[in-house]
Amino acid sequence: MSVPDTPRHVLTPSSLNRLVRDLLGDALPQVWIEGELSNVAKPASGHLYFTLKDSGAQVRCAMFKMKASVLRFRPVDGMQVLLRAKVGLYEPRGEFQLVAEYMEPAGEGALQREFEQLKARLDAEGLFDPARKRALPRYARRIGVVTSATGAAIRDVLSVLARRWPLADVEILPVPVQGREAPPAIVAMLRKASASARYDVLLLARGGGSLEDLWAFNDEAVARAIHASAVPVVSAVGHEIDFSIADFVADLRAPTPSAAAELLVPDAVAVDRHLRQLQQRLATLQQRRMQGNAQRVDHLLARLQAQRPQARLQRDRERLVHLHAASRSSTARGPACSGNTRSSGYPCCTIASANSPSACATPSSVVWNATASPCSKPRALCIRSAHWPRWNAATPFCSTRPARCCARRKVSRRAPRCAHDWRMVSWGCGWRSVMPRNLADEQT
Protein backbone atom coordinates (compact mmCIF):
# COMPACT_ATOMS: atom_id res chain seq x y z
CA MET A 1 0.00 0.00 0.00
CA SER A 2 1.45 3.28 -1.03
CA VAL A 3 1.44 6.44 1.12
CA PRO A 4 -0.08 9.46 -0.59
CA ASP A 5 2.44 12.06 -1.49
CA THR A 6 1.24 15.07 0.61
CA PRO A 7 3.17 17.96 2.12
CA ARG A 8 4.36 17.15 5.62
CA HIS A 9 4.37 19.69 8.52
CA VAL A 10 6.92 18.24 10.88
CA LEU A 11 6.99 19.54 14.50
CA THR A 12 9.68 19.32 17.03
CA PRO A 13 8.96 18.53 20.70
CA SER A 14 9.56 22.11 21.62
CA SER A 15 7.28 23.50 18.95
CA LEU A 16 4.62 20.93 19.85
CA ASN A 17 4.72 21.82 23.50
CA ARG A 18 4.61 25.51 22.64
CA LEU A 19 1.63 24.97 20.36
CA VAL A 20 -0.22 22.97 22.99
CA ARG A 21 0.56 25.61 25.60
CA ASP A 22 -0.88 28.36 23.41
CA LEU A 23 -3.97 26.33 22.62
CA LEU A 24 -4.63 25.65 26.30
CA GLY A 25 -4.05 29.28 27.22
CA ASP A 26 -6.51 30.48 24.59
CA ALA A 27 -9.16 27.89 25.35
CA LEU A 28 -8.92 28.02 29.19
CA PRO A 29 -7.48 31.40 30.22
CA GLN A 30 -8.61 31.04 33.86
CA VAL A 31 -10.46 28.37 35.81
CA TRP A 32 -11.69 27.70 39.37
CA ILE A 33 -10.86 24.20 40.57
CA GLU A 34 -11.33 22.46 43.90
CA GLY A 35 -9.41 19.45 45.19
CA GLU A 36 -7.18 17.97 47.84
CA LEU A 37 -3.58 19.00 48.32
CA SER A 38 -0.78 16.46 48.21
CA ASN A 39 2.99 16.51 47.73
CA VAL A 40 3.18 20.09 48.98
CA ALA A 41 6.70 21.47 48.65
CA LYS A 42 8.22 24.91 49.14
CA PRO A 43 11.92 25.09 48.18
CA ALA A 44 14.34 27.88 48.94
CA SER A 45 13.22 29.80 45.85
CA GLY A 46 9.93 30.58 47.63
CA HIS A 47 7.73 29.01 44.95
CA LEU A 48 5.04 26.56 46.03
CA TYR A 49 4.63 23.20 44.24
CA PHE A 50 1.85 20.72 44.95
CA THR A 51 -0.54 18.25 43.40
CA LEU A 52 -4.30 18.80 43.32
CA LYS A 53 -6.29 15.57 43.19
CA ASP A 54 -9.65 14.03 43.68
CA SER A 55 -10.77 10.39 43.69
CA GLY A 56 -10.24 9.94 39.93
CA ALA A 57 -7.37 12.17 38.75
CA GLN A 58 -4.66 14.56 39.69
CA VAL A 59 -2.90 17.56 38.18
CA ARG A 60 0.37 19.19 39.03
CA CYS A 61 0.22 22.82 40.16
CA ALA A 62 2.64 25.63 40.86
CA MET A 63 2.27 28.96 42.67
CA PHE A 64 5.06 31.46 42.25
CA LYS A 65 6.71 33.26 45.16
CA MET A 66 4.88 36.60 44.76
CA LYS A 67 1.47 34.92 45.05
CA ALA A 68 2.50 32.35 47.65
CA SER A 69 3.81 35.01 50.04
CA VAL A 70 0.37 36.57 50.53
CA LEU A 71 -1.45 33.42 51.57
CA ARG A 72 -3.28 33.76 54.91
CA PHE A 73 -2.84 30.08 55.76
CA ARG A 74 -0.24 27.37 55.45
CA PRO A 75 -1.08 24.74 52.82
CA VAL A 76 -0.56 21.18 54.04
CA ASP A 77 -1.20 17.74 52.59
CA GLY A 78 -4.79 16.58 52.81
CA MET A 79 -6.27 20.10 52.94
CA GLN A 80 -9.23 20.77 50.67
CA VAL A 81 -8.62 23.99 48.76
CA LEU A 82 -10.15 26.14 46.09
CA LEU A 83 -7.85 27.47 43.36
CA ARG A 84 -8.04 30.15 40.72
CA ALA A 85 -5.46 29.17 38.11
CA LYS A 86 -4.35 29.37 34.50
CA VAL A 87 -4.03 26.18 32.46
CA GLY A 88 -0.58 25.73 30.96
CA LEU A 89 2.09 23.31 29.87
CA TYR A 90 5.61 23.02 31.23
CA GLU A 91 7.53 22.91 27.97
CA PRO A 92 10.85 21.39 29.11
CA ARG A 93 9.15 18.20 30.25
CA GLY A 94 5.95 18.47 28.31
CA GLU A 95 3.90 18.18 31.48
CA PHE A 96 0.42 19.61 31.79
CA GLN A 97 0.08 21.87 34.90
CA LEU A 98 -1.90 24.65 36.57
CA VAL A 99 -0.35 27.99 37.53
CA ALA A 100 -2.26 29.06 40.67
CA GLU A 101 -2.92 32.75 41.32
CA TYR A 102 -5.20 32.48 44.38
CA MET A 103 -5.85 29.79 46.96
CA GLU A 104 -8.21 29.51 49.92
CA PRO A 105 -9.52 26.66 52.02
CA ALA A 106 -12.50 25.20 50.23
CA GLY A 107 -14.81 25.26 53.25
CA GLU A 108 -13.78 28.82 54.21
CA GLY A 109 -14.49 30.06 50.75
CA ALA A 110 -18.08 28.82 50.89
CA LEU A 111 -18.54 30.27 54.38
CA GLN A 112 -17.10 33.58 53.28
CA ARG A 113 -19.54 33.82 50.41
CA GLU A 114 -22.39 33.02 52.78
CA PHE A 115 -21.06 35.62 55.21
CA GLU A 116 -21.01 38.33 52.54
CA GLN A 117 -24.54 37.49 51.37
CA LEU A 118 -25.95 37.62 54.93
CA LYS A 119 -24.09 40.84 55.65
CA ALA A 120 -25.53 42.52 52.54
CA ARG A 121 -29.08 41.41 53.37
CA LEU A 122 -28.98 42.57 57.00
CA ASP A 123 -27.37 45.85 56.01
CA ALA A 124 -30.20 46.46 53.55
CA GLU A 125 -32.71 45.90 56.38
CA GLY A 126 -31.03 48.58 58.51
CA LEU A 127 -29.59 46.36 61.26
CA PHE A 128 -26.17 48.00 60.84
CA ASP A 129 -27.49 51.58 60.88
CA PRO A 130 -25.24 53.70 63.16
CA ALA A 131 -28.23 55.88 64.12
CA ARG A 132 -29.83 53.01 66.07
CA LYS A 133 -26.72 52.20 68.10
CA ARG A 134 -27.05 53.14 71.79
CA ALA A 135 -24.49 54.76 74.04
CA LEU A 136 -23.00 52.71 76.84
CA PRO A 137 -23.56 53.71 80.48
CA ARG A 138 -20.65 55.71 81.86
CA TYR A 139 -20.56 53.84 85.16
CA ALA A 140 -22.00 50.35 84.67
CA ARG A 141 -23.08 48.80 87.97
CA ARG A 142 -23.92 45.28 86.71
CA ILE A 143 -22.42 43.68 83.58
CA GLY A 144 -23.57 40.42 82.01
CA VAL A 145 -20.89 38.49 80.08
CA VAL A 146 -22.32 36.04 77.52
CA THR A 147 -19.46 33.62 76.82
CA SER A 148 -18.02 30.24 77.67
CA ALA A 149 -17.47 29.76 81.39
CA THR A 150 -14.21 27.86 80.81
CA GLY A 151 -12.59 29.84 78.00
CA ALA A 152 -9.64 32.19 78.14
CA ALA A 153 -11.82 35.14 77.17
CA ILE A 154 -13.73 35.23 80.47
CA ARG A 155 -10.49 35.17 82.47
CA ASP A 156 -9.16 38.16 80.55
CA VAL A 157 -12.42 40.07 81.01
CA LEU A 158 -12.62 39.44 84.75
CA SER A 159 -8.99 40.42 85.24
CA VAL A 160 -9.38 43.76 83.44
CA LEU A 161 -12.67 44.62 85.17
CA ALA A 162 -11.25 43.88 88.63
CA ARG A 163 -8.22 46.06 87.94
CA ARG A 164 -9.99 49.05 86.40
CA TRP A 165 -13.33 49.23 88.22
CA PRO A 166 -13.80 46.86 91.19
CA LEU A 167 -17.19 48.44 91.96
CA ALA A 168 -18.82 46.73 88.96
CA ASP A 169 -20.87 43.59 89.61
CA VAL A 170 -20.03 41.03 86.90
CA GLU A 171 -22.24 38.03 86.15
CA ILE A 172 -21.19 35.22 83.81
CA LEU A 173 -23.94 33.98 81.50
CA PRO A 174 -22.46 30.69 80.23
CA VAL A 175 -23.19 29.53 76.67
CA PRO A 176 -21.38 27.34 74.12
CA VAL A 177 -19.49 29.51 71.62
CA GLN A 178 -18.73 26.93 68.94
CA GLY A 179 -20.66 24.22 67.16
CA ARG A 180 -24.22 23.73 66.00
CA GLU A 181 -25.70 24.13 69.49
CA ALA A 182 -24.04 27.53 70.01
CA PRO A 183 -26.39 29.86 68.01
CA PRO A 184 -29.64 28.72 69.72
CA ALA A 185 -28.03 28.94 73.16
CA ILE A 186 -26.68 32.43 72.51
CA VAL A 187 -30.07 33.63 71.25
CA ALA A 188 -31.87 32.23 74.30
CA MET A 189 -29.39 33.79 76.74
CA LEU A 190 -29.59 37.21 75.07
CA ARG A 191 -33.38 37.19 75.24
CA LYS A 192 -33.37 36.08 78.87
CA ALA A 193 -30.85 38.74 79.92
CA SER A 194 -32.75 41.46 78.07
CA ALA A 195 -36.08 40.48 79.64
CA SER A 196 -34.66 40.36 83.18
CA ALA A 197 -33.66 44.06 83.14
CA ARG A 198 -30.88 43.24 85.62
CA TYR A 199 -27.96 44.42 83.56
CA ASP A 200 -26.73 47.83 82.46
CA VAL A 201 -24.81 46.33 79.54
CA LEU A 202 -24.14 42.91 77.97
CA LEU A 203 -20.81 41.67 76.64
CA LEU A 204 -20.78 38.97 73.96
CA ALA A 205 -17.25 37.57 73.91
CA ARG A 206 -15.18 34.76 72.42
CA GLY A 207 -11.47 34.15 71.82
CA GLY A 208 -9.81 33.88 68.44
CA GLY A 209 -10.18 31.06 65.92
CA SER A 210 -10.81 30.20 62.30
CA LEU A 211 -13.87 31.30 60.35
CA GLU A 212 -15.51 27.94 61.09
CA ASP A 213 -14.81 28.38 64.82
CA LEU A 214 -16.39 31.83 64.88
CA TRP A 215 -19.32 30.90 62.66
CA ALA A 216 -21.83 30.83 65.55
CA PHE A 217 -21.54 34.62 65.75
CA ASN A 218 -22.34 34.94 62.03
CA ASP A 219 -25.73 33.30 62.50
CA GLU A 220 -28.75 35.36 61.42
CA ALA A 221 -30.75 34.47 64.54
CA VAL A 222 -27.94 35.74 66.77
CA ALA A 223 -27.78 39.00 64.81
CA ARG A 224 -31.52 39.59 65.19
CA ALA A 225 -31.40 38.78 68.92
CA ILE A 226 -28.69 41.41 69.40
CA HIS A 227 -30.75 43.92 67.44
CA ALA A 228 -33.86 43.22 69.56
CA SER A 229 -32.07 43.45 72.92
CA ALA A 230 -33.34 46.16 75.27
CA VAL A 231 -29.87 46.38 76.83
CA PRO A 232 -26.81 47.75 74.98
CA VAL A 233 -24.64 44.91 73.63
CA VAL A 234 -20.86 44.99 73.12
CA SER A 235 -19.39 42.41 70.73
CA ALA A 236 -15.82 41.15 71.23
CA VAL A 237 -15.41 38.09 69.01
CA GLY A 238 -12.01 36.79 67.93
CA HIS A 239 -8.92 38.89 67.34
CA GLU A 240 -8.58 42.38 65.92
CA ILE A 241 -8.49 41.12 62.32
CA ASP A 242 -11.61 39.01 62.75
CA PHE A 243 -15.04 40.42 61.94
CA SER A 244 -18.40 38.78 62.51
CA ILE A 245 -22.01 39.69 61.83
CA ALA A 246 -22.43 40.23 65.57
CA ASP A 247 -19.78 42.97 65.42
CA PHE A 248 -21.78 44.94 62.86
CA VAL A 249 -25.12 44.62 64.69
CA ALA A 250 -23.87 45.30 68.23
CA ASP A 251 -23.92 48.78 69.72
CA LEU A 252 -20.13 48.70 70.03
CA ARG A 253 -17.47 46.45 68.52
CA ALA A 254 -14.27 45.76 70.48
CA PRO A 255 -11.20 44.19 68.85
CA THR A 256 -10.64 41.72 71.72
CA PRO A 257 -12.42 40.70 74.94
CA SER A 258 -9.79 42.52 77.01
CA ALA A 259 -10.30 45.71 75.03
CA ALA A 260 -14.06 45.36 75.50
CA ALA A 261 -13.62 45.21 79.29
CA GLU A 262 -11.61 48.46 79.17
CA LEU A 263 -14.34 50.13 77.12
CA LEU A 264 -17.10 49.03 79.49
CA VAL A 265 -15.78 50.61 82.69
CA PRO A 266 -13.73 53.70 83.55
CA ASP A 267 -10.31 53.66 85.16
CA ALA A 268 -10.65 54.00 88.94
CA VAL A 269 -7.31 55.83 89.21
CA ALA A 270 -8.37 58.42 86.63
CA VAL A 271 -11.76 58.88 88.30
CA ASP A 272 -10.12 59.39 91.69
CA ARG A 273 -7.74 61.97 90.22
CA HIS A 274 -10.65 63.79 88.57
CA LEU A 275 -12.63 63.84 91.83
CA ARG A 276 -9.66 65.31 93.69
CA GLN A 277 -9.36 68.06 91.10
CA LEU A 278 -13.08 68.84 91.42
CA GLN A 279 -12.77 68.90 95.20
CA GLN A 280 -9.88 71.35 95.01
CA ARG A 281 -11.78 73.59 92.60
CA LEU A 282 -14.84 73.49 94.85
CA ALA A 283 -12.78 74.46 97.90
CA THR A 284 -11.18 77.35 96.01
CA LEU A 285 -14.53 78.66 94.76
CA GLN A 286 -16.05 78.34 98.22
CA GLN A 287 -13.16 80.25 99.81
CA ARG A 288 -13.43 83.04 97.23
CA ARG A 289 -17.17 83.31 97.74
CA MET A 290 -16.78 83.43 101.52
CA GLN A 291 -14.16 86.17 101.22
CA GLY A 292 -16.43 88.19 98.96
CA ASN A 293 -19.36 87.77 101.34
CA ALA A 294 -17.17 88.82 104.28
CA GLN A 295 -16.14 91.99 102.45
CA ARG A 296 -19.75 92.83 101.65
CA VAL A 297 -20.74 92.24 105.29
CA ASP A 298 -17.95 94.55 106.49
CA HIS A 299 -19.07 97.25 104.06
CA LEU A 300 -22.71 96.96 105.13
CA LEU A 301 -21.68 96.99 108.80
CA ALA A 302 -19.71 100.19 108.26
CA ARG A 303 -22.70 101.81 106.57
CA LEU A 304 -24.98 100.65 109.37
CA GLN A 305 -22.68 102.05 112.02
CA ALA A 306 -22.53 105.36 110.16
CA GLN A 307 -26.33 105.56 109.88
CA ARG A 308 -27.35 104.12 113.20
CA PRO A 309 -29.69 106.25 115.38
CA GLN A 310 -27.03 106.74 118.05
CA ALA A 311 -24.65 108.33 115.52
CA ARG A 312 -27.39 110.61 114.17
CA LEU A 313 -28.38 111.65 117.70
CA GLN A 314 -24.75 112.41 118.49
CA ARG A 315 -24.42 114.61 115.38
CA ASP A 316 -27.68 116.46 116.22
CA ARG A 317 -26.49 116.89 119.82
CA GLU A 318 -23.25 118.48 118.66
CA ARG A 319 -25.14 120.72 116.27
CA LEU A 320 -27.50 121.84 119.02
CA VAL A 321 -24.57 122.68 121.29
CA HIS A 322 -23.05 124.78 118.51
CA LEU A 323 -26.31 126.63 117.92
CA HIS A 324 -26.70 127.40 121.61
CA ALA A 325 -23.16 128.73 121.71
CA ALA A 326 -23.84 130.92 118.67
CA SER A 327 -27.05 132.25 120.23
CA ARG A 328 -25.29 133.15 123.48
CA SER A 329 -22.54 134.90 121.53
CA SER A 330 -25.11 136.97 119.59
CA THR A 331 -26.89 137.99 122.80
CA ALA A 332 -23.63 138.98 124.40
CA ARG A 333 -22.69 141.25 121.47
CA GLY A 334 -26.04 143.14 121.48
CA PRO A 335 -25.13 145.94 123.95
CA ALA A 336 -21.87 146.64 122.13
CA CYS A 337 -23.77 148.30 119.31
CA SER A 338 -24.52 151.99 119.73
CA GLY A 339 -27.93 153.46 119.09
CA ASN A 340 -31.43 152.45 119.99
CA THR A 341 -32.64 148.93 120.66
CA ARG A 342 -36.00 147.71 119.49
CA SER A 343 -38.37 145.80 121.66
CA SER A 344 -37.73 142.66 119.60
CA GLY A 345 -34.35 142.34 121.23
CA TYR A 346 -32.13 142.79 118.15
CA PRO A 347 -29.16 145.15 118.51
CA CYS A 348 -29.25 148.52 116.81
CA CYS A 349 -26.09 149.67 115.01
CA THR A 350 -25.14 152.96 113.39
CA ILE A 351 -23.63 153.39 109.94
CA ALA A 352 -20.13 153.49 111.33
CA SER A 353 -20.62 150.39 113.41
CA ALA A 354 -22.20 148.58 110.46
CA ASN A 355 -19.07 149.11 108.38
CA SER A 356 -16.71 148.20 111.18
CA PRO A 357 -15.21 144.68 111.50
CA SER A 358 -16.89 144.21 114.85
CA ALA A 359 -20.33 144.49 113.28
CA CYS A 360 -19.89 141.17 111.45
CA ALA A 361 -17.64 139.44 113.88
CA THR A 362 -19.78 136.35 114.17
CA PRO A 363 -22.10 134.54 111.75
CA SER A 364 -25.03 135.49 114.02
CA SER A 365 -24.47 139.26 114.07
CA VAL A 366 -27.55 141.19 112.94
CA VAL A 367 -27.09 144.73 111.58
CA TRP A 368 -29.46 147.46 110.62
CA ASN A 369 -29.73 148.95 107.16
CA ALA A 370 -27.81 152.22 107.18
CA THR A 371 -29.95 153.76 104.41
CA ALA A 372 -33.12 153.53 106.45
CA SER A 373 -34.12 155.45 109.55
CA PRO A 374 -32.30 154.52 112.75
CA CYS A 375 -33.43 151.32 114.44
CA SER A 376 -35.66 150.21 111.58
CA LYS A 377 -36.44 146.54 111.16
CA PRO A 378 -33.43 144.41 110.36
CA ARG A 379 -32.75 143.80 106.67
CA ALA A 380 -30.07 141.18 106.50
CA LEU A 381 -27.63 138.92 108.26
CA CYS A 382 -23.92 139.41 107.58
CA ILE A 383 -22.11 136.05 107.27
CA ARG A 384 -18.40 135.82 106.59
CA SER A 385 -18.38 132.13 105.62
CA ALA A 386 -18.30 131.43 101.88
CA HIS A 387 -21.05 128.78 102.31
CA TRP A 388 -23.68 131.34 103.42
CA PRO A 389 -25.21 134.31 101.56
CA ARG A 390 -23.35 137.51 101.99
CA TRP A 391 -23.56 141.07 100.82
CA ASN A 392 -20.97 142.68 98.64
CA ALA A 393 -18.19 140.25 97.72
CA ALA A 394 -15.64 143.00 97.60
CA THR A 395 -15.48 143.15 101.38
CA PRO A 396 -16.01 140.48 104.02
CA PHE A 397 -18.06 142.91 106.10
CA CYS A 398 -21.54 144.33 105.80
CA SER A 399 -21.49 147.28 103.42
CA THR A 400 -23.72 150.32 103.58
CA ARG A 401 -25.40 149.74 100.23
CA PRO A 402 -25.34 146.08 99.29
CA ALA A 403 -25.22 145.57 95.54
CA ARG A 404 -26.95 142.20 95.32
CA CYS A 405 -27.91 139.24 97.48
CA CYS A 406 -26.43 135.93 96.19
CA ALA A 407 -26.12 132.39 97.53
CA ARG A 408 -22.95 131.13 95.84
CA ARG A 409 -19.26 131.83 96.37
CA LYS A 410 -18.85 133.60 93.05
CA VAL A 411 -20.72 136.87 93.54
CA SER A 412 -21.17 139.20 90.62
CA ARG A 413 -22.06 142.80 91.41
CA ARG A 414 -23.68 143.06 88.00
CA ALA A 415 -25.88 139.98 88.37
CA PRO A 416 -29.46 141.04 87.64
CA ARG A 417 -30.93 138.47 90.01
CA CYS A 418 -30.10 136.51 93.12
CA ALA A 419 -29.03 132.87 92.65
CA HIS A 420 -31.30 129.96 93.64
CA ASP A 421 -34.42 131.06 95.50
CA TRP A 422 -33.21 134.31 97.12
CA ARG A 423 -35.45 137.34 96.63
CA MET A 424 -34.05 140.77 95.86
CA VAL A 425 -35.70 143.65 97.70
CA SER A 426 -34.60 147.11 96.54
CA TRP A 427 -30.87 147.43 97.35
CA GLY A 428 -31.01 144.89 100.15
CA CYS A 429 -32.41 141.45 100.90
CA GLY A 430 -35.50 140.80 102.88
CA TRP A 431 -35.24 139.01 106.19
CA ARG A 432 -36.74 135.76 104.94
CA SER A 433 -34.89 135.90 101.66
CA VAL A 434 -31.32 136.19 102.79
CA MET A 435 -31.33 133.93 105.79
CA PRO A 436 -31.30 130.11 105.31
CA ARG A 437 -34.01 128.12 106.97
CA ASN A 438 -31.87 126.59 109.70
CA LEU A 439 -30.22 129.91 110.56
CA ALA A 440 -33.61 131.66 110.65
CA ASP A 441 -34.73 129.01 113.12
CA GLU A 442 -31.77 129.87 115.31
CA GLN A 443 -32.78 133.55 115.47
CA THR A 444 -36.33 132.75 116.39
TASULTA-V247772 format. One line per field, one symbol per residue. ss: DSSP state (H for helix, E for strand, - for the rest). A space follows every 10 residues. Layout:
ss=???
This chain:
ss=---------- --HHHHHHHH HHHHHHH--- EEEEEEEEEE E------EEE EEE----EEE EEE-HHHH-- ---------E EEEEEEEEEE ----EEEEEE EEEEEHHHHH HHHHHHHHHH HHHHH----H HH-------- -EEEEEE--- -HHHHHHHHH HHHH----EE EEEE-----H HHHHHHHHHH HHHHHH---- EEEEEE---- ----HHHH-H HHHHHHHH-- --EEEEE--- ----HHHHH- -EE---HHHH HHHH---HHH HHHHHHHHHH HHHHHHHHHH HHHHHHHHHH HHHHHH--HH HHHHHHHHHH HHHHHHHHHH HHHHHH---- ---------- HHHHH-HHHH -----EE--- ---------E E--------E ---------- -----E---- ---------- ---EE--EE- HHHH--HHHH HHH-
